[in-house]
Amino acid sequence: MTKTEIRRMVAAAAAASEEKKAEQIRILELDPADSGFTDYFLICSGTNDRQNQAIATAVEERMERDFNTRPNSIEGYRQGEWILLDYVDFVVHIFSEEKRDFYHIERLRKTATSLDLEELKASLTKRVSAVRKKQAAKKAVAKKAPAKKVAAKKTVKKAAVKKVVAKKSSKARSVKPAKGKATKAVVKTAAKPRPRSAKPPKTKPKAK
């Protein structure tokens, strides 16, 4: 999965949690040297356990609807104080206020880069627009292909066709009749009776 696709998923999960009135939403881009098991943390807080469960359900539904993916594991959903949704490439942490202050994950990940949700959305929009521009430019170049190349291809095809036709005609001319047919023709002509030479009619001798 590309970095842009992962960021799109993180942004969608953050938007889903925001719709359920999650507070203090933060996105941490983790340093690969510090954490090799995932790339991003999405951290947010709810005012009570039920809200935390509602946030987790909203994130699950958004991921399954938009990206056809489900969490690899879910932890702490029944208690609702700290719910963890593991999507492999990113992990969602939904805390109660007390648990968040107690564990303070942001402080533990000092090497991580903090991303604002609006900044993340803006960067994704820029990347998508850049990709679209590249695709449009490629299409425009393909449409403006020089007509000379097309004409040259056509002439090459015509020349190839002419060569094939010429070869076929030369072969047809050089074909000789089979020996059997020739001998049959000779035999037929030889078997025809020749016309007898006309003899002068016999005349009676005149009386002396």
Secondary structure as GFF3:
##gff-version 3
##sequence-region A 1 208
A	DSSP	alpha_helix	3	19	.	.	.	ID=ss1
A	DSSP	beta_strand	23	29	.	.	.	ID=ss2
A	DSSP	beta_strand	40	46	.	.	.	ID=ss3
A	DSSP	alpha_helix	49	67	.	.	.	ID=ss4
A	DSSP	beta_strand	73	75	.	.	.	ID=ss5
A	DSSP	beta_strand	82	86	.	.	.	ID=ss6
A	DSSP	beta_strand	90	96	.	.	.	ID=ss7
A	DSSP	alpha_helix	97	103	.	.	.	ID=ss8
A	DSSP	alpha_helix	105	108	.	.	.	ID=ss9
A	DSSP	beta_strand	113	115	.	.	.	ID=ss10
A	DSSP	alpha_helix	117	143	.	.	.	ID=ss11
A	DSSP	alpha_helix	147	174	.	.	.	ID=ss12
A	DSSP	alpha_helix	179	191	.	.	.	ID=ss13
###
